[in-house]
């Protein structure tokens, strides 16, 4: 019968600790804001320009080259 006293202890202890682990994930939310910040410096580098150029470049010479003919 003295056990009933332990019942309130269970919800009290797990209650606060459960909220603590959920709070940290909220901090990383601003993380995505840093990702785009790094993208701009690389974009002007010319990487995106090379990607589109590489795709059409091999296709163009392959067509007029008529290797099958």
PQR file with spaces between the fields and no chain letter, atoms N, CA, C, O and H, PARSE charges and radii, in Angstrom:
ATOM       1  N    UNK     1       0.845   -1.189    0.000 -0.4000 1.5000
ATOM       2  CA   UNK     1       0.000    0.000    0.000 -0.0000 2.0000
ATOM       3  C    UNK     1       0.893    1.257    0.000  0.5500 1.7000
ATOM       4  O    UNK     1       0.454    2.335   -0.400 -0.5500 1.4000
ATOM       5  N    UNK     2       2.109    1.110    0.439 -0.4000 1.5000
ATOM       6  CA   UNK     2       3.013    2.263    0.442 -0.0000 2.0000
ATOM       7  C    UNK     2       3.513    2.508   -0.982  0.5500 1.7000
ATOM       8  O    UNK     2       4.130    3.539   -1.251 -0.5500 1.4000
ATOM       9  H    UNK     2       2.466    0.234    0.764  0.4000 1.0000
ATOM      10  N    UNK     3       3.255    1.580   -1.884 -0.4000 1.5000
ATOM      11  CA   UNK     3       3.708    1.719   -3.278 -0.0000 2.0000
ATOM      12  C    UNK     3       3.053    2.903   -3.989  0.5500 1.7000
ATOM      13  O    UNK     3       3.699    3.557   -4.807 -0.5500 1.4000
ATOM      14  H    UNK     3       2.755    0.742   -1.665  0.4000 1.0000
ATOM      15  N    UNK     4       1.780    3.192   -3.692 -0.4000 1.5000
ATOM      16  CA   UNK     4       1.095    4.306   -4.382 -0.0000 2.0000
ATOM      17  C    UNK     4       1.956    5.558   -4.403  0.5500 1.7000
ATOM      18  O    UNK     4       1.866    6.361   -5.332 -0.5500 1.4000
ATOM      19  H    UNK     4       1.255    2.660   -3.028  0.4000 1.0000
ATOM      20  N    UNK     5       2.778    5.726   -3.399 -0.4000 1.5000
ATOM      21  CA   UNK     5       3.631    6.926   -3.344 -0.0000 2.0000
ATOM      22  C    UNK     5       4.609    6.924   -4.523  0.5500 1.7000
ATOM      23  O    UNK     5       5.000    7.992   -4.995 -0.5500 1.4000
ATOM      24  H    UNK     5       2.852    5.073   -2.644  0.4000 1.0000
ATOM      25  N    UNK     6       5.006    5.756   -4.999 -0.4000 1.5000
ATOM      26  CA   UNK     6       5.964    5.670   -6.114 -0.0000 2.0000
ATOM      27  C    UNK     6       5.296    5.996   -7.439  0.5500 1.7000
ATOM      28  O    UNK     6       5.987    6.372   -8.386 -0.5500 1.4000
ATOM      29  H    UNK     6       4.689    4.889   -4.616  0.4000 1.0000
ATOM      30  N    UNK     7       4.009    5.870   -7.540 -0.4000 1.5000
ATOM      31  CA   UNK     7       3.322    6.135   -8.817 -0.0000 2.0000
ATOM      32  C    UNK     7       3.584    7.565   -9.301  0.5500 1.7000
ATOM      33  O    UNK     7       3.952    7.755  -10.460 -0.5500 1.4000
ATOM      34  H    UNK     7       3.448    5.565   -6.771  0.4000 1.0000
ATOM      35  N    UNK     8       3.406    8.554   -8.456 -0.4000 1.5000
ATOM      36  CA   UNK     8       3.631    9.948   -8.890 -0.0000 2.0000
ATOM      37  C    UNK     8       5.096   10.167   -9.269  0.5500 1.7000
ATOM      38  O    UNK     8       5.405   11.030  -10.090 -0.5500 1.4000
ATOM      39  H    UNK     8       3.107    8.399   -7.514  0.4000 1.0000
ATOM      40  N    UNK     9       5.996    9.385   -8.668 -0.4000 1.5000
ATOM      41  CA   UNK     9       7.422    9.568   -8.978 -0.0000 2.0000
ATOM      42  C    UNK     9       7.701    9.173  -10.432  0.5500 1.7000
ATOM      43  O    UNK     9       8.506    9.820  -11.101 -0.5500 1.4000
ATOM      44  H    UNK     9       5.745    8.684   -8.001  0.4000 1.0000
ATOM      45  N    UNK    10       7.064    8.147  -10.910 -0.4000 1.5000
ATOM      46  CA   UNK    10       7.323    7.663  -12.281 -0.0000 2.0000
ATOM      47  C    UNK    10       6.981    8.735  -13.321  0.5500 1.7000
ATOM      48  O    UNK    10       7.827    9.043  -14.161 -0.5500 1.4000
ATOM      49  H    UNK    10       6.410    7.621  -10.366  0.4000 1.0000
ATOM      50  N    UNK    11       5.783    9.309  -13.298 -0.4000 1.5000
ATOM      51  CA   UNK    11       5.414   10.321  -14.308 -0.0000 2.0000
ATOM      52  C    UNK    11       6.231   11.597  -14.148  0.5500 1.7000
ATOM      53  O    UNK    11       6.501   12.290  -15.129 -0.5500 1.4000
ATOM      54  H    UNK    11       5.096    9.059  -12.616  0.4000 1.0000
ATOM      55  N    UNK    12       6.625   11.908  -12.919 -0.4000 1.5000
ATOM      56  CA   UNK    12       7.393   13.141  -12.704 -0.0000 2.0000
ATOM      57  C    UNK    12       8.794   13.013  -13.313  0.5500 1.7000
ATOM      58  O    UNK    12       9.261   13.925  -13.994 -0.5500 1.4000
ATOM      59  H    UNK    12       6.405   11.345  -12.122  0.4000 1.0000
ATOM      60  N    UNK    13       9.457   11.887  -13.068 -0.4000 1.5000
ATOM      61  CA   UNK    13      10.838   11.723  -13.559 -0.0000 2.0000
ATOM      62  C    UNK    13      10.871   11.629  -15.091  0.5500 1.7000
ATOM      63  O    UNK    13      11.589   12.395  -15.733 -0.5500 1.4000
ATOM      64  H    UNK    13       9.078   11.146  -12.515  0.4000 1.0000
ATOM      65  N    UNK    14      10.117   10.714  -15.680 -0.4000 1.5000
ATOM      66  CA   UNK    14      10.154   10.570  -17.149 -0.0000 2.0000
ATOM      67  C    UNK    14       9.604   11.803  -17.855  0.5500 1.7000
ATOM      68  O    UNK    14       9.974   12.072  -18.997 -0.5500 1.4000
ATOM      69  H    UNK    14       9.533   10.091  -15.159  0.4000 1.0000
ATOM      70  N    UNK    15       8.742   12.544  -17.207 -0.4000 1.5000
ATOM      71  CA   UNK    15       8.157   13.739  -17.847 -0.0000 2.0000
ATOM      72  C    UNK    15       9.227   14.743  -18.241  0.5500 1.7000
ATOM      73  O    UNK    15       9.381   15.020  -19.430 -0.5500 1.4000
ATOM      74  H    UNK    15       8.441   12.326  -16.279  0.4000 1.0000
ATOM      75  N    UNK    16       9.963   15.294  -17.306 -0.4000 1.5000
ATOM      76  CA   UNK    16      10.981   16.321  -17.614 -0.0000 2.0000
ATOM      77  C    UNK    16      12.095   15.779  -18.509  0.5500 1.7000
ATOM      78  O    UNK    16      12.486   16.458  -19.459 -0.5500 1.4000
ATOM      79  H    UNK    16       9.838   15.070  -16.340  0.4000 1.0000
ATOM      80  N    UNK    17      12.619   14.584  -18.244 -0.4000 1.5000
ATOM      81  CA   UNK    17      13.708   14.051  -19.080 -0.0000 2.0000
ATOM      82  C    UNK    17      13.254   13.873  -20.525  0.5500 1.7000
ATOM      83  O    UNK    17      14.052   14.065  -21.442 -0.5500 1.4000
ATOM      84  H    UNK    17      12.302   14.032  -17.473  0.4000 1.0000
ATOM      85  N    UNK    18      12.013   13.517  -20.745 -0.4000 1.5000
ATOM      86  CA   UNK    18      11.519   13.311  -22.120 -0.0000 2.0000
ATOM      87  C    UNK    18      11.569   14.632  -22.894  0.5500 1.7000
ATOM      88  O    UNK    18      11.883   14.644  -24.084 -0.5500 1.4000
ATOM      89  H    UNK    18      11.365   13.361  -20.000  0.4000 1.0000
ATOM      90  N    UNK    19      11.264   15.725  -22.227 -0.4000 1.5000
ATOM      91  CA   UNK    19      11.260   17.026  -22.926 -0.0000 2.0000
ATOM      92  C    UNK    19      12.688   17.468  -23.252  0.5500 1.7000
ATOM      93  O    UNK    19      12.918   18.141  -24.257 -0.5500 1.4000
ATOM      94  H    UNK    19      11.009   15.716  -21.260  0.4000 1.0000
ATOM      95  N    UNK    20      13.625   17.098  -22.420 -0.4000 1.5000
ATOM      96  CA   UNK    20      15.018   17.529  -22.648 -0.0000 2.0000
ATOM      97  C    UNK    20      15.545   17.013  -23.989  0.5500 1.7000
ATOM      98  O    UNK    20      16.098   17.799  -24.758 -0.5500 1.4000
ATOM      99  H    UNK    20      13.439   16.552  -21.603  0.4000 1.0000
ATOM     100  N    UNK    21      15.396   15.736  -24.293 -0.4000 1.5000
ATOM     101  CA   UNK    21      15.913   15.205  -25.571 -0.0000 2.0000
ATOM     102  C    UNK    21      15.193   15.809  -26.768  0.5500 1.7000
ATOM     103  O    UNK    21      15.772   15.897  -27.851 -0.5500 1.4000
ATOM     104  H    UNK    21      14.946   15.098  -23.668  0.4000 1.0000
ATOM     105  N    UNK    22      13.962   16.220  -26.601 -0.4000 1.5000
ATOM     106  CA   UNK    22      13.217   16.801  -27.734 -0.0000 2.0000
ATOM     107  C    UNK    22      13.675   18.236  -27.999  0.5500 1.7000
ATOM     108  O    UNK    22      13.562   18.732  -29.120 -0.5500 1.4000
ATOM     109  H    UNK    22      13.491   16.148  -25.722  0.4000 1.0000
ATOM     110  N    UNK    23      14.185   18.891  -26.974 -0.4000 1.5000
ATOM     111  CA   UNK    23      14.614   20.298  -27.151 -0.0000 2.0000
ATOM     112  C    UNK    23      15.863   20.412  -28.033  0.5500 1.7000
ATOM     113  O    UNK    23      15.907   21.294  -28.890 -0.5500 1.4000
ATOM     114  H    UNK    23      14.276   18.489  -26.063  0.4000 1.0000
ATOM     115  N    UNK    24      16.854   19.575  -27.863 -0.4000 1.5000
ATOM     116  CA   UNK    24      18.083   19.663  -28.681 -0.0000 2.0000
ATOM     117  C    UNK    24      17.783   19.644  -30.171  0.5500 1.7000
ATOM     118  O    UNK    24      18.357   20.447  -30.906 -0.5500 1.4000
ATOM     119  H    UNK    24      16.818   18.859  -27.167  0.4000 1.0000
ATOM     120  N    UNK    25      16.917   18.770  -30.647 -0.4000 1.5000
ATOM     121  CA   UNK    25      16.591   18.728  -32.086 -0.0000 2.0000
ATOM     122  C    UNK    25      16.077   20.075  -32.589  0.5500 1.7000
ATOM     123  O    UNK    25      16.226   20.389  -33.769 -0.5500 1.4000
ATOM     124  H    UNK    25      16.451   18.117  -30.050  0.4000 1.0000
ATOM     125  N    UNK    26      15.481   20.864  -31.717 -0.4000 1.5000
ATOM     126  CA   UNK    26      14.956   22.158  -32.170 -0.0000 2.0000
ATOM     127  C    UNK    26      16.109   23.111  -32.480  0.5500 1.7000
ATOM     128  O    UNK    26      15.968   23.981  -33.339 -0.5500 1.4000
ATOM     129  H    UNK    26      15.360   20.608  -30.758  0.4000 1.0000
ATOM     130  N    UNK    27      17.225   22.966  -31.810 -0.4000 1.5000
ATOM     131  CA   UNK    27      18.379   23.855  -32.037 -0.0000 2.0000
ATOM     132  C    UNK    27      18.960   23.649  -33.439  0.5500 1.7000
ATOM     133  O    UNK    27      19.282   24.632  -34.106 -0.5500 1.4000
ATOM     134  H    UNK    27      17.340   22.259  -31.112  0.4000 1.0000
ATOM     135  N    UNK    28      19.103   22.413  -33.905 -0.4000 1.5000
ATOM     136  CA   UNK    28      19.667   22.158  -35.248 -0.0000 2.0000
ATOM     137  C    UNK    28      18.798   22.750  -36.358  0.5500 1.7000
ATOM     138  O    UNK    28      19.261   22.857  -37.494 -0.5500 1.4000
ATOM     139  H    UNK    28      18.841   21.614  -33.363  0.4000 1.0000
ATOM     140  N    UNK    29      17.578   23.129  -36.071 -0.4000 1.5000
ATOM     141  CA   UNK    29      16.687   23.694  -37.104 -0.0000 2.0000
ATOM     142  C    UNK    29      17.414   24.764  -37.920  0.5500 1.7000
ATOM     143  O    UNK    29      17.343   24.736  -39.149 -0.5500 1.4000
ATOM     144  H    UNK    29      17.203   23.042  -35.149  0.4000 1.0000
ATOM     145  N    UNK    30      18.102   25.695  -37.288 -0.4000 1.5000
ATOM     146  CA   UNK    30      18.807   26.762  -38.029 -0.0000 2.0000
ATOM     147  C    UNK    30      19.935   26.197  -38.874  0.5500 1.7000
ATOM     148  O    UNK    30      20.532   26.930  -39.662 -0.5500 1.4000
ATOM     149  H    UNK    30      18.161   25.719  -36.290  0.4000 1.0000
ATOM     150  N    UNK    31      20.240   24.928  -38.734 -0.4000 1.5000
ATOM     151  CA   UNK    31      21.314   24.307  -39.511 -0.0000 2.0000
ATOM     152  C    UNK    31      21.134   24.551  -41.007  0.5500 1.7000
ATOM     153  O    UNK    31      22.075   25.008  -41.655 -0.5500 1.4000
ATOM     154  H    UNK    31      19.755   24.333  -38.093  0.4000 1.0000
ATOM     155  N    UNK    32      19.979   24.271  -41.573 -0.4000 1.5000
ATOM     156  CA   UNK    32      19.741   24.460  -43.024 -0.0000 2.0000
ATOM     157  C    UNK    32      20.138   25.854  -43.490  0.5500 1.7000
ATOM     158  O    UNK    32      20.552   26.020  -44.637 -0.5500 1.4000
ATOM     159  H    UNK    32      19.214   23.900  -41.046  0.4000 1.0000
ATOM     160  N    UNK    33      20.023   26.840  -42.643 -0.4000 1.5000
ATOM     161  CA   UNK    33      20.368   28.218  -43.042 -0.0000 2.0000
ATOM     162  C    UNK    33      21.851   28.283  -43.376  0.5500 1.7000
ATOM     163  O    UNK    33      22.261   29.069  -44.230 -0.5500 1.4000
ATOM     164  H    UNK    33      19.687   26.705  -41.711  0.4000 1.0000
ATOM     165  N    UNK    34      22.653   27.470  -42.713 -0.4000 1.5000
ATOM     166  CA   UNK    34      24.103   27.505  -42.985 -0.0000 2.0000
ATOM     167  C    UNK    34      24.408   26.787  -44.299  0.5500 1.7000
ATOM     168  O    UNK    34      25.363   27.156  -44.983 -0.5500 1.4000
ATOM     169  H    UNK    34      22.320   26.832  -42.019  0.4000 1.0000
ATOM     170  N    UNK    35      23.647   25.802  -44.658 -0.4000 1.5000
ATOM     171  CA   UNK    35      23.910   25.037  -45.890 -0.0000 2.0000
ATOM     172  C    UNK    35      23.864   25.948  -47.117  0.5500 1.7000
ATOM     173  O    UNK    35      24.802   25.944  -47.914 -0.5500 1.4000
ATOM     174  H    UNK    35      22.872   25.502  -44.103  0.4000 1.0000
ATOM     175  N    UNK    36      22.799   26.724  -47.283 -0.4000 1.5000
ATOM     176  CA   UNK    36      22.709   27.619  -48.456 -0.0000 2.0000
ATOM     177  C    UNK    36      23.829   28.654  -48.450  0.5500 1.7000
ATOM     178  O    UNK    36      24.253   29.122  -49.506 -0.5500 1.4000
ATOM     179  H    UNK    36      22.038   26.727  -46.635  0.4000 1.0000
ATOM     180  N    UNK    37      24.299   29.003  -47.280 -0.4000 1.5000
ATOM     181  CA   UNK    37      25.368   30.016  -47.198 -0.0000 2.0000
ATOM     182  C    UNK    37      26.627   29.469  -47.869  0.5500 1.7000
ATOM     183  O    UNK    37      27.372   30.224  -48.494 -0.5500 1.4000
ATOM     184  H    UNK    37      23.955   28.622  -46.422  0.4000 1.0000
ATOM     185  N    UNK    38      26.865   28.179  -47.747 -0.4000 1.5000
ATOM     186  CA   UNK    38      28.061   27.590  -48.362 -0.0000 2.0000
ATOM     187  C    UNK    38      27.843   27.382  -49.866  0.5500 1.7000
ATOM     188  O    UNK    38      28.806   27.378  -50.632 -0.5500 1.4000
ATOM     189  H    UNK    38      26.260   27.566  -47.240  0.4000 1.0000
ATOM     190  N    UNK    39      26.616   27.212  -50.285 -0.4000 1.5000
ATOM     191  CA   UNK    39      26.335   26.958  -51.708 -0.0000 2.0000
ATOM     192  C    UNK    39      26.693   28.172  -52.577  0.5500 1.7000
ATOM     193  O    UNK    39      27.319   27.999  -53.622 -0.5500 1.4000
ATOM     194  H    UNK    39      25.833   27.215  -49.663  0.4000 1.0000
ATOM     195  N    UNK    40      26.321   29.373  -52.186 -0.4000 1.5000
ATOM     196  CA   UNK    40      26.612   30.567  -53.007 -0.0000 2.0000
ATOM     197  C    UNK    40      28.082   30.674  -53.382  0.5500 1.7000
ATOM     198  O    UNK    40      28.382   30.932  -54.547 -0.5500 1.4000
ATOM     199  H    UNK    40      25.812   29.514  -51.336  0.4000 1.0000
ATOM     200  N    UNK    41      29.010   30.488  -52.454 -0.4000 1.5000
ATOM     201  CA   UNK    41      30.441   30.620  -52.785 -0.0000 2.0000
ATOM     202  C    UNK    41      30.848   29.596  -53.839  0.5500 1.7000
ATOM     203  O    UNK    41      31.695   29.887  -54.683 -0.5500 1.4000
ATOM     204  H    UNK    41      28.766   30.278  -51.507  0.4000 1.0000
ATOM     205  N    UNK    42      30.260   28.408  -53.803 -0.4000 1.5000
ATOM     206  CA   UNK    42      30.637   27.380  -54.782 -0.0000 2.0000
ATOM     207  C    UNK    42      29.948   27.638  -56.124  0.5500 1.7000
ATOM     208  O    UNK    42      30.506   27.331  -57.178 -0.5500 1.4000
ATOM     209  H    UNK    42      29.572   28.172  -53.117  0.4000 1.0000
ATOM     210  N    UNK    43      28.762   28.191  -56.087 -0.4000 1.5000
ATOM     211  CA   UNK    43      28.023   28.428  -57.334 -0.0000 2.0000
ATOM     212  C    UNK    43      28.815   29.324  -58.286  0.5500 1.7000
ATOM     213  O    UNK    43      28.962   28.973  -59.457 -0.5500 1.4000
ATOM     214  H    UNK    43      28.309   28.440  -55.231  0.4000 1.0000
ATOM     215  N    UNK    44      29.323   30.455  -57.834 -0.4000 1.5000
ATOM     216  CA   UNK    44      30.083   31.349  -58.721 -0.0000 2.0000
ATOM     217  C    UNK    44      31.393   30.706  -59.157  0.5500 1.7000
ATOM     218  O    UNK    44      32.001   31.141  -60.135 -0.5500 1.4000
ATOM     219  H    UNK    44      29.204   30.740  -56.883  0.4000 1.0000
ATOM     220  N    UNK    45      31.831   29.679  -58.443 -0.4000 1.5000
ATOM     221  CA   UNK    45      33.093   29.016  -58.790 -0.0000 2.0000
ATOM     222  C    UNK    45      33.051   28.514  -60.226  0.5500 1.7000
ATOM     223  O    UNK    45      34.086   28.483  -60.893 -0.5500 1.4000
ATOM     224  H    UNK    45      31.337   29.325  -57.649  0.4000 1.0000
ATOM     225  N    UNK    46      31.902   28.128  -60.708 -0.4000 1.5000
ATOM     226  CA   UNK    46      31.798   27.644  -62.084 -0.0000 2.0000
ATOM     227  C    UNK    46      31.380   26.181  -62.104  0.5500 1.7000
ATOM     228  O    UNK    46      31.245   25.599  -63.180 -0.5500 1.4000
ATOM     229  H    UNK    46      31.062   28.153  -60.166  0.4000 1.0000
ATOM     230  N    UNK    47      31.174   25.579  -60.948 -0.4000 1.5000
ATOM     231  CA   UNK    47      30.785   24.164  -60.914 -0.0000 2.0000
ATOM     232  C    UNK    47      29.465   23.953  -61.645  0.5500 1.7000
ATOM     233  O    UNK    47      29.378   23.085  -62.514 -0.5500 1.4000
ATOM     234  H    UNK    47      31.284   26.052  -60.074  0.4000 1.0000
ATOM     235  N    UNK    48      28.431   24.732  -61.311 -0.4000 1.5000
ATOM     236  CA   UNK    48      27.118   24.554  -61.956 -0.0000 2.0000
ATOM     237  C    UNK    48      27.226   24.779  -63.450  0.5500 1.7000
ATOM     238  O    UNK    48      26.490   24.160  -64.218 -0.5500 1.4000
ATOM     239  H    UNK    48      28.501   25.437  -60.605  0.4000 1.0000
ATOM     240  N    UNK    49      28.108   25.634  -63.873 -0.4000 1.5000
ATOM     241  CA   UNK    49      28.250   25.925  -65.307 -0.0000 2.0000
ATOM     242  C    UNK    49      28.845   24.715  -66.023  0.5500 1.7000
ATOM     243  O    UNK    49      28.462   24.409  -67.152 -0.5500 1.4000
ATOM     244  H    UNK    49      28.706   26.137  -63.249  0.4000 1.0000
ATOM     245  N    UNK    50      29.766   24.041  -65.379 -0.4000 1.5000
ATOM     246  CA   UNK    50      30.408   22.887  -66.024 -0.0000 2.0000
ATOM     247  C    UNK    50      29.425   21.727  -66.149  0.5500 1.7000
ATOM     248  O    UNK    50      29.447   21.005  -67.146 -0.5500 1.4000
ATOM     249  H    UNK    50      30.077   24.290  -64.462  0.4000 1.0000
ATOM     250  N    UNK    51      28.580   21.544  -65.168 -0.4000 1.5000
ATOM     251  CA   UNK    51      27.641   20.419  -65.200 -0.0000 2.0000
ATOM     252  C    UNK    51      26.735   20.493  -66.436  0.5500 1.7000
ATOM     253  O    UNK    51      26.633   19.506  -67.165 -0.5500 1.4000
ATOM     254  H    UNK    51      28.562   22.130  -64.359  0.4000 1.0000
ATOM     255  N    UNK    52      26.080   21.623  -66.694 -0.4000 1.5000
ATOM     256  CA   UNK    52      25.182   21.729  -67.859 -0.0000 2.0000
ATOM     257  C    UNK    52      25.971   21.669  -69.160  0.5500 1.7000
ATOM     258  O    UNK    52      25.466   21.153  -70.158 -0.5500 1.4000
ATOM     259  H    UNK    52      26.164   22.425  -66.102  0.4000 1.0000
ATOM     260  N    UNK    53      27.169   22.173  -69.173 -0.4000 1.5000
ATOM     261  CA   UNK    53      27.976   22.179  -70.406 -0.0000 2.0000
ATOM     262  C    UNK    53      28.425   20.763  -70.743  0.5500 1.7000
ATOM     263  O    UNK    53      28.478   20.389  -71.915 -0.5500 1.4000
ATOM     264  H    UNK    53      27.579   22.592  -68.363  0.4000 1.0000
ATOM     265  N    UNK    54      28.743   19.983  -69.731 -0.4000 1.5000
ATOM     266  CA   UNK    54      29.239   18.616  -69.970 -0.0000 2.0000
ATOM     267  C    UNK    54      28.133   17.751  -70.568  0.5500 1.7000
ATOM     268  O    UNK    54      28.412   16.902  -71.415 -0.5500 1.4000
ATOM     269  H    UNK    54      28.699   20.286  -68.780  0.4000 1.0000
ATOM     270  N    UNK    55      26.896   17.946  -70.148 -0.4000 1.5000
ATOM     271  CA   UNK    55      25.803   17.105  -70.666 -0.0000 2.0000
ATOM     272  C    UNK    55      25.569   17.352  -72.161  0.5500 1.7000
ATOM     273  O    UNK    55      25.598   16.397  -72.938 -0.5500 1.4000
ATOM     274  H    UNK    55      26.669   18.636  -69.460  0.4000 1.0000
ATOM     275  N    UNK    56      25.343   18.574  -72.580 -0.4000 1.5000
ATOM     276  CA   UNK    56      25.056   18.870  -73.995 -0.0000 2.0000
ATOM     277  C    UNK    56      26.298   18.682  -74.866  0.5500 1.7000
ATOM     278  O    UNK    56      26.166   18.359  -76.047 -0.5500 1.4000
ATOM     279  H    UNK    56      25.319   19.349  -71.949  0.4000 1.0000
ATOM     280  N    UNK    57      27.464   18.870  -74.335 -0.4000 1.5000
ATOM     281  CA   UNK    57      28.688   18.761  -75.148 -0.0000 2.0000
ATOM     282  C    UNK    57      28.814   17.369  -75.774  0.5500 1.7000
ATOM     283  O    UNK    57      28.977   17.274  -76.990 -0.5500 1.4000
ATOM     284  H    UNK    57      27.572   19.133  -73.376  0.4000 1.0000
ATOM     285  N    UNK    58      28.746   16.305  -75.006 -0.4000 1.5000
ATOM     286  CA   UNK    58      28.903   14.957  -75.584 -0.0000 2.0000
ATOM     287  C    UNK    58      27.737   14.608  -76.502  0.5500 1.7000
ATOM     288  O    UNK    58      27.917   13.859  -77.462 -0.5500 1.4000
ATOM     289  H    UNK    58      28.614   16.381  -74.018  0.4000 1.0000
ATOM     290  N    UNK    59      26.570   15.125  -76.233 -0.4000 1.5000
ATOM     291  CA   UNK    59      25.407   14.802  -77.067 -0.0000 2.0000
ATOM     292  C    UNK    59      25.537   15.484  -78.432  0.5500 1.7000
ATOM     293  O    UNK    59      25.207   14.872  -79.447 -0.5500 1.4000
ATOM     294  H    UNK    59      26.423   15.733  -75.453  0.4000 1.0000
ATOM     295  N    UNK    60      25.997   16.703  -78.482 -0.4000 1.5000
ATOM     296  CA   UNK    60      26.097   17.449  -79.748 -0.0000 2.0000
ATOM     297  C    UNK    60      27.060   16.761  -80.723  0.5500 1.7000
ATOM     298  O    UNK    60      26.673   16.489  -81.860 -0.5500 1.4000
ATOM     299  H    UNK    60      26.265   17.200  -77.656  0.4000 1.0000
ATOM     300  N    UNK    61      28.277   16.478  -80.323 -0.4000 1.5000
ATOM     301  CA   UNK    61      29.251   15.857  -81.240 -0.0000 2.0000
ATOM     302  C    UNK    61      28.809   14.459  -81.639  0.5500 1.7000
ATOM     303  O    UNK    61      29.098   14.011  -82.749 -0.5500 1.4000
ATOM     304  H    UNK    61      28.591   16.699  -79.400  0.4000 1.0000
ATOM     305  N    UNK    62      28.124   13.780  -80.765 -0.4000 1.5000
ATOM     306  CA   UNK    62      27.704   12.407  -81.090 -0.0000 2.0000
ATOM     307  C    UNK    62      26.671   12.433  -82.222  0.5500 1.7000
ATOM     308  O    UNK    62      26.671   11.551  -83.081 -0.5500 1.4000
ATOM     309  H    UNK    62      27.889   14.144  -79.864  0.4000 1.0000
ATOM     310  N    UNK    63      25.793   13.439  -82.223 -0.4000 1.5000
ATOM     311  CA   UNK    63      24.744   13.506  -83.266 -0.0000 2.0000
ATOM     312  C    UNK    63      25.335   13.790  -84.636  0.5500 1.7000
ATOM     313  O    UNK    63      25.173   12.975  -85.544 -0.5500 1.4000
ATOM     314  H    UNK    63      25.793   14.155  -81.525  0.4000 1.0000
ATOM     315  N    UNK    64      26.003   14.897  -84.817 -0.4000 1.5000
ATOM     316  CA   UNK    64      26.543   15.287  -86.136 -0.0000 2.0000
ATOM     317  C    UNK    64      27.670   14.354  -86.564  0.5500 1.7000
ATOM     318  O    UNK    64      27.965   14.259  -87.755 -0.5500 1.4000
ATOM     319  H    UNK    64      26.135   15.560  -84.080  0.4000 1.0000
ATOM     320  N    UNK    65      28.298   13.671  -85.627 -0.4000 1.5000
ATOM     321  CA   UNK    65      29.422   12.791  -85.981 -0.0000 2.0000
ATOM     322  C    UNK    65      28.919   11.618  -86.827  0.5500 1.7000
ATOM     323  O    UNK    65      29.671   11.071  -87.633 -0.5500 1.4000
ATOM     324  H    UNK    65      28.058   13.749  -84.660  0.4000 1.0000
ATOM     325  N    UNK    66      27.659   11.229  -86.649 -0.4000 1.5000
ATOM     326  CA   UNK    66      27.109   10.087  -87.400 -0.0000 2.0000
ATOM     327  C    UNK    66      28.048    8.879  -87.328  0.5500 1.7000
ATOM     328  O    UNK    66      28.459    8.361  -88.366 -0.5500 1.4000
ATOM     329  H    UNK    66      27.048   11.673  -85.994  0.4000 1.0000
ATOM     330  N    UNK    67      28.390    8.426  -86.129 -0.4000 1.5000
ATOM     331  CA   UNK    67      29.304    7.274  -86.005 -0.0000 2.0000
ATOM     332  C    UNK    67      28.656    6.013  -86.558  0.5500 1.7000
ATOM     333  O    UNK    67      29.357    5.112  -87.020 -0.5500 1.4000
ATOM     334  H    UNK    67      28.056    8.846  -85.285  0.4000 1.0000
ATOM     335  N    UNK    68      27.340    5.935  -86.520 -0.4000 1.5000
ATOM     336  CA   UNK    68      26.649    4.732  -87.034 -0.0000 2.0000
ATOM     337  C    UNK    68      26.737    4.704  -88.560  0.5500 1.7000
ATOM     338  O    UNK    68      26.776    3.622  -89.146 -0.5500 1.4000
ATOM     339  H    UNK    68      26.770    6.667  -86.145  0.4000 1.0000
ATOM     340  N    UNK    69      26.768    5.846  -89.206 -0.4000 1.5000
ATOM     341  CA   UNK    69      26.818    5.889  -90.673 -0.0000 2.0000
ATOM     342  C    UNK    69      28.213    5.456  -91.078  0.5500 1.7000
ATOM     343  O    UNK    69      28.521    5.404  -92.269 -0.5500 1.4000
ATOM     344  H    UNK    69      26.736    6.725  -88.730  0.4000 1.0000
